[in-house]
Amino acid sequence: MKYLALIAALTLAACGVDGAPQRPEQPAPKPGVSVSGDGRIGVRADGL
């Protein structure tokens, strides 16, 4: 029972520690780098 009370207290203590959420003043910048491609995994048995 002590552990349950401790977990509940820690969970509630971590909620909203710094107040209500605030919207950022400027939107986050979009990244300028993109990565694309494909990958394959398998066994190839040519010429064995």
N, C-alpha and C positions, 0 to 999 in steps of 0.2 A: 504494500500500500504506500510505503514511503517513496518507492521508486516512481510509482504512477503520479504522485503529487509533484515530485521533482521534475519529471518530464513535462507535466502540464504547466508548471511554473516557468520552465525554460522556454517552452513553445510560446506561451503568451508574452513573455518578456521580449522575445525577438520580433514580435509583430508591431510594426509602426513605431519603431524606436525614434526615428527622426521626424515624425509628424506625417501629415498627409502627403501623398505623392504630388509632385509638381511637374508640369510639362516643361521640357527643355525650351530655352529661348530660341535656339536655332536648330533646324533639323540636322541630323547626323549626316556628314558628307558621304556620298556614295563612293565606294572603292573604285580606284582607277585600274585595277588589275583583275582580269578574269582568267580562270583556268578551265579548260575543257579537255575531254579525251575519252578513251575507253580502255578497258582492261579485260584480259582473258586469262583464264586458268584452265589447264588441261594437260593431257599427255599426248605427245606426238611420237609415232613409231614408224617413221619413214626410213626404209632401207636397213632395218635391223634383221 
